[in-house]
Amino acid sequence: MRDDERDAGSTFSGIGGFDLGLERAGWSIRWQAESDEYRRRVLAHHWPDVPLYADVRDVAQGDEESRVEAQRRALGGGRLGGD
């Protein structure tokens, strides 16, 4: 991963307005969580390759490695320790 790459997960995603803004700012959306069926259809249309959860509690059941990596980057600004 390059230093300028950023990943984000999206909770309570709505129709993806914040997600779109993050992408335009250079971030990658790795997963989304939205309970409303209509909004999930909109998200699935615009982000067909992004995992989409109907219940935010299911995110914890998702890909553990990518969640840990995203959290590490968020907390460490993309770097660990003295890296």
C-alpha positions in Angstrom: 0.0 0.0 0.0 1.2 3.5 -0.9 1.3 6.2 1.8 -1.4 8.2 -0.1 -3.9 5.3 -0.1 -6.7 5.4 2.5 -9.5 2.8 3.1 -12.8 3.4 4.8 -15.8 1.4 5.9 -19.1 3.1 5.8 -21.8 2.6 8.5 -25.3 3.9 8.2 -24.4 4.7 4.6 -27.6 6.1 3.3 -27.3 6.4 -0.5 -23.5 6.9 -0.3 -23.1 10.7 -0.3 -20.2 10.6 2.2 -18.8 7.5 0.5 -18.7 9.4 -2.9 -17.0 12.4 -1.2 -14.4 10.1 0.3 -13.7 8.4 -3.0 -13.3 11.8 -4.7 -10.8 12.7 -2.0 -8.8 9.6 -2.8 -10.2 7.0 -0.3 -11.4 3.5 -1.1 -14.7 2.3 0.3 -14.1 -1.3 1.5 -17.6 -2.1 2.9 -20.9 -0.5 3.6 -23.7 -1.1 6.2 -27.2 0.2 5.6 -30.5 -1.2 6.9 -32.9 0.4 4.4 -33.7 -1.9 1.4 -34.1 1.0 -1.1 -30.8 2.6 0.0 -29.0 -0.8 -0.2 -30.2 -1.1 -3.8 -28.8 2.4 -4.6 -25.5 1.5 -2.9 -25.3 -1.9 -4.7 -25.8 -0.1 -8.0 -23.0 2.4 -7.5 -20.6 0.1 -5.6 -21.3 -3.3 -7.0 -17.9 -4.8 -5.8 -18.1 -3.5 -2.2 -19.5 -5.8 0.5 -22.8 -4.5 1.7 -24.3 -5.4 5.0 -28.0 -5.0 6.0 -27.1 -4.9 9.7 -24.2 -3.0 11.1 -23.7 -5.7 13.6 -22.8 -8.1 10.8 -19.7 -6.1 9.9 -18.0 -7.8 12.8 -18.6 -11.1 11.0 -17.0 -9.8 7.8 -13.4 -10.1 6.7 -11.4 -9.8 9.9 -8.1 -9.1 8.2 -9.4 -6.1 6.2 -11.1 -4.6 9.3 -8.0 -4.9 11.3 -5.9 -3.4 8.5 -8.3 -0.5 8.1 -8.4 0.2 11.8 -4.6 0.1 12.0 -4.3 2.7 9.2 -7.0 4.9 10.7 -5.3 4.9 14.1 -1.7 5.1 12.8 -2.2 7.4 9.8 -1.2 4.6 7.5 2.0 3.8 9.4 2.9 1.7 12.4 5.3 2.9 15.0 8.5 4.2 13.5 7.6 3.1 10.0 
